[in-house]
């Protein structure tokens, strides 16, 4: 594991009161004002079993014929070298107090997968017997019964028409096991934010400081909002359609590449991390949530597209907008 050096910072008196306000609620709520705390009802400590999930069919619009060619990976499992350095982690943007305090972090050189792990790559691990199959049903604490058919339809499983899409509907344990099976590991939260913000460039978004567009990321455009209206009210991030209700093939949005060429670090799916979701000034807390970073294809609020935005969920959480990208120590 690469060494991560932090400056010494005093603990805030209210550190335990922060409690990270149930980050999954932050991700799923689209009615709260920026920075507002979202109340949650008690949730079970164990996931719903597959047998209890609604199996109603939900037909999604067909995938588009890509107007841009997906990225060709000449070597399976390509990785990008992320040179070590220092940056200011966190922000004073005022949206979420979980992003405070801003603190100086030094990250050692590491390698990061060029793309999110694809359905094909994950399926190969399953066939070797080193991984368990990706689920074809979604489950998270505050899912509504009416959402289940729609959410299930967005799980890629091992679909033959999605082999070049990100693997999704993976629990944290499945993501961790996959990375270990291929001789890699999950990235830390420090590594992930360092790569997404371009290190000392301190980018607001992975590609820079200009706002998102349909050329930069697979987020929630008109196509996503129209489909989601069948389940609940939803607003698009941008008025145009990016063409994909759910995941898109890896490398479709090259205008959104990060500083070192990392693909889809914003958009497509969020990515599980090795780091528990703890307050920055209380690392090592007894967190129930594991970190998960990056906006996924459901992203519809501009302030949640920022590379500094924190997120996480229970290890058993699985959804169509959550996948994995692996890292490796040189």
C-alpha positions in Angstrom: 0.0 0.0 0.0 1.5 3.3 -1.0 2.4 5.7 1.9 0.1 8.6 2.4 1.4 11.5 4.5 -0.9 14.0 6.1 -0.2 17.2 7.9 -1.1 17.1 11.6 -4.6 18.6 12.1 -6.5 19.1 15.4 -9.7 17.0 15.7 -12.9 19.0 15.5 -15.0 18.7 18.7 -18.0 17.7 16.7 -16.3 15.0 14.8 -18.6 12.2 15.9 -21.6 14.4 15.4 -20.8 14.7 11.8 -21.4 11.0 11.2 -21.3 11.8 7.5 -25.0 12.1 7.3 -25.6 8.8 5.5 -23.8 9.5 2.2 -26.1 7.3 0.2 -28.9 9.7 1.0 -26.8 12.5 -0.3 -26.4 10.7 -3.5 -30.0 9.6 -3.9 -31.8 12.8 -2.7 -32.5 15.3 -5.5 -34.7 17.7 -3.5 -32.4 18.9 -0.7 -30.7 22.2 -1.1 -26.9 22.1 -1.4 -25.3 21.6 2.0 -28.5 20.5 3.6 -28.6 17.4 5.8 -31.0 14.7 4.6 -33.1 12.9 7.2 -33.2 9.2 6.9 -35.5 6.6 8.3 -33.8 3.6 10.0 -32.6 1.0 7.5 -31.9 -2.7 7.9 -28.3 -3.7 8.7 -28.6 -6.6 6.2 -29.4 -6.5 2.5 -32.6 -7.7 1.0 -32.3 -11.2 -0.5 -32.6 -11.8 -4.2 -35.7 -13.9 -3.6 -37.5 -10.9 -2.1 -36.8 -8.6 -5.0 -39.5 -7.6 -7.4 -39.1 -9.4 -10.7 -41.4 -7.2 -12.8 -40.1 -6.6 -16.3 -39.0 -3.0 -17.1 -38.1 -2.3 -20.7 -35.5 0.4 -21.2 -35.0 2.3 -24.4 -32.5 0.5 -26.7 -28.9 1.5 -26.6 -27.9 4.0 -29.3 -25.7 3.3 -32.2 -22.5 5.0 -30.9 -21.7 8.2 -32.8 -18.2 8.0 -31.3 -16.1 4.8 -31.3 -15.5 3.3 -27.9 -11.9 3.1 -26.8 -9.8 0.2 -28.0 -7.8 -1.4 -25.3 -4.8 -3.0 -26.9 -3.7 -4.7 -23.7 -6.4 -6.0 -21.4 -6.1 -4.3 -18.0 -4.2 -1.3 -19.2 -3.1 0.9 -16.4 -2.0 4.5 -16.1 1.0 5.6 -14.1 0.0 8.4 -11.7 3.1 10.2 -10.5 3.3 10.9 -6.8 2.9 14.4 -5.4 1.0 16.6 -3.0 -2.3 18.4 -3.2 -5.0 20.0 -1.0 -7.6 17.3 -0.3 -11.2 18.5 0.3 -12.8 21.9 -0.5 -14.3 25.0 1.0 -17.1 25.0 -1.6 -19.7 25.0 1.1 -21.8 22.1 -0.2 -21.0 19.3 2.2 -19.1 19.6 5.5 -17.8 16.1 4.9 -15.4 17.8 2.5 -13.8 19.7 5.4 -11.2 20.4 6.6 -9.0 21.0 3.6 -5.7 19.3 4.3 -2.4 18.7 2.6 -1.9 15.1 1.4 1.1 13.5 -0.2 0.5 10.4 -2.4 3.2 8.1 -3.6 3.4 7.0 -7.3 0.8 4.3 -8.1 -0.9 2.8 -11.1 -4.6 3.1 -11.8 -6.8 1.2 -14.3 -7.2 3.2 -17.5 -10.9 2.4 -17.5 -13.5 1.0 -15.1 -13.5 -2.8 -14.9 -15.6 -4.0 -17.8 -18.3 -6.7 -17.9 -15.9 -8.8 -20.0 -13.0 -8.5 -17.6 -15.2 -9.3 -14.6 -16.8 -12.2 -16.4 -13.4 -13.7 -17.1 -12.7 -13.6 -13.4 -16.0 -15.4 -12.7 -15.2 -18.1 -15.2 -11.8 -18.7 -13.6 -13.6 -19.2 -10.3 -11.9 -16.3 -8.6 -15.0 -14.0 -8.5 -18.7 -14.4 -7.8 -21.1 -13.5 -10.6 -22.3 -9.9 -10.8 -25.8 -9.5 -9.6 -28.7 -8.8 -12.0 -30.7 -7.1 -9.2 -30.0 -3.8 -7.4 -30.4 -3.3 -3.7 -29.7 -0.3 -1.4 -31.1 0.8 1.9 -33.7 3.4 0.8 -34.8 1.9 -2.5 -38.5 2.2 -3.2 -40.4 -0.9 -4.3 -41.5 0.9 -7.5 -37.8 1.5 -8.3 -36.7 -2.1 -8.3 -37.7 -3.2 -11.8 -36.1 -0.1 -13.3 -32.9 -0.4 -11.1 -32.7 -4.2 -11.9 -32.9 -3.4 -15.7 -29.8 -1.3 -15.4 -27.6 -4.1 -14.0 -25.3 -5.3 -16.7 -24.7 -8.8 -15.3 -22.8 -10.8 -18.0 -24.9 -9.5 -20.9 -23.3 -10.2 -24.2 -24.3 -6.8 -25.5 -22.6 -5.0 -22.6 -19.2 -6.7 -22.6 -17.4 -3.4 -23.1 -19.5 -1.5 -20.5 -18.5 -1.2 -16.9 -19.3 -4.1 -14.6 -21.9 -2.8 -12.1 -24.3 -4.0 -9.4 -21.2 -5.2 -7.5 -20.9 -5.1 -3.7 -17.8 -3.8 -2.1 -16.7 -7.3 -1.3 -17.0 -8.3 -4.9 -15.1 -5.3 -6.1 -12.3 -5.9 -3.5 -12.1 -9.6 -4.5 -11.9 -8.8 -8.2 -8.9 -6.4 -7.7 -7.1 -9.0 -5.5 -7.8 -11.7 -8.0 -6.0 -9.8 -10.8 -3.1 -8.9 -8.6 -4.3 -5.4 -7.8 -6.2 -3.6 -5.1 -8.9 -1.0 -4.6 -7.5 2.6 -4.7 -7.5 4.6 -1.5 -9.7 7.7 -1.3 -6.6 9.9 -1.3 -5.3 8.3 -4.5 -8.7 8.5 -6.2 -9.1 12.2 -5.5 -5.5 13.0 -6.4 -6.0 11.3 -9.8 -9.4 12.9 -10.4 -8.3 16.4 -9.5 -5.1 16.2 -11.5 -2.8 16.3 -8.4 -1.5 19.8 -7.8 -3.7 21.2 -10.6 -6.6 21.0 -8.1 -9.2 20.6 -10.9 -12.8 21.1 -10.1 -13.8 18.4 -12.5 -11.7 15.5 -13.9 -11.1 17.3 -17.2 -10.6 20.8 -15.8 -12.8 23.6 -14.5 -15.3 24.0 -17.3 -18.8 22.6 -16.6 -19.9 19.1 -17.8 -21.2 18.5 -21.3 -22.5 15.5 -23.2 -19.0 15.1 -24.7 -17.3 15.0 -21.3 -19.2 12.4 -19.3 -22.0 9.9 -19.2 -24.3 11.6 -16.7 -28.0 12.1 -16.7 -29.0 13.9 -19.9 -32.5 14.1 -21.4 -32.5 10.4 -22.2 -32.0 9.5 -18.5 -34.5 12.0 -17.1 -37.2 10.9 -19.5 -36.7 7.2 -18.5 -36.5 8.1 -14.8 -39.8 10.0 -15.0 -41.6 6.7 -15.2 -40.4 6.0 -11.6 -40.0 9.4 -9.9 -39.5 13.1 -10.8 -35.9 13.7 -12.1 -34.1 16.6 -13.8 -31.3 16.2 -16.3 -27.8 17.6 -15.7 -27.8 19.1 -19.2 -30.7 19.5 -21.7 -29.2 17.4 -24.5 -29.1 13.6 -24.6 -25.8 11.8 -24.2 -27.4 8.7 -25.7 -27.2 6.3 -22.8 -29.8 5.8 -20.1 -27.5 3.6 -18.1 -23.8 2.7 -18.6 -22.0 3.4 -21.9 -19.0 1.5 -23.4 -15.7 2.4 -21.7 -14.0 5.3 -23.4 -17.0 6.9 -25.1 -16.4 10.3 -23.5 -12.7 11.1 -24.2 -13.2 14.9 -23.8 -13.6 14.1 -20.1 -10.3 12.3 -19.6 -8.3 13.2 -16.5 -4.9 14.8 -16.4 -3.0 11.5 -16.9 -5.5 10.1 -19.4 -7.7 8.1 -16.9 -11.0 7.5 -18.7 -14.5 7.9 -17.2 -13.3 8.9 -13.8 -16.3 11.2 -14.0 -19.5 9.6 -15.3 -20.6 6.1 -16.2 -20.3 4.5 -12.7 -19.1 5.4 -9.3 -16.2 3.4 -8.0 -15.7 1.5 -4.8 -12.6 2.5 -2.7 -10.4 0.8 -0.1 -11.0 3.5 2.4 -13.9 3.6 5.0 -15.9 6.8 4.8 -14.6 8.7 7.9 -14.4 12.4 8.6 -11.1 13.8 7.3 -10.0 14.8 10.8 -11.0 11.5 12.3 -9.5 8.7 10.1 -9.9 5.2 11.4 -13.4 5.8 12.7 -15.8 2.9 13.1 -17.5 3.6 9.8 -20.4 1.6 8.5 -19.8 2.9 5.0 -17.0 2.2 2.5 -16.0 5.1 0.2 -17.2 5.2 -3.3 -16.2 8.1 -5.6 -17.1 9.7 -8.9 -20.5 10.7 -10.3 -22.3 8.0 -12.2 -24.8 8.0 -15.1 -27.6 9.2 -12.8 -25.7 12.4 -11.9 -28.1 15.3 -12.3 -26.9 18.0 -10.0 -23.9 20.1 -10.9 -22.4 20.4 -7.4 -22.3 16.6 -7.2 -20.1 16.4 -10.3 -17.1 17.9 -8.5 -14.1 15.7 -8.1 -13.9 16.5 -4.4 -17.4 15.3 -3.6 -17.4 12.4 -1.1 -19.7 9.5 -1.1 -20.0 5.9 0.2 -22.4 3.2 1.2 -22.9 -0.1 3.0 -20.7 -2.9 1.7 -23.7 -4.8 0.5 -25.0 -1.9 -1.6 -25.3 -2.7 -5.3 -26.7 -0.5 -8.0 -26.3 0.1 -11.7 -24.3 3.3 -11.2 -21.6 1.7 -9.0 -18.7 -0.4 -10.2 -14.9 -0.6 -9.7 -11.5 0.5 -10.9 -8.4 -1.1 -9.5 -5.0 0.3 -8.5 -1.5 -1.2 -8.0 1.6 -0.2 -6.2 4.7 -0.1 -8.5 
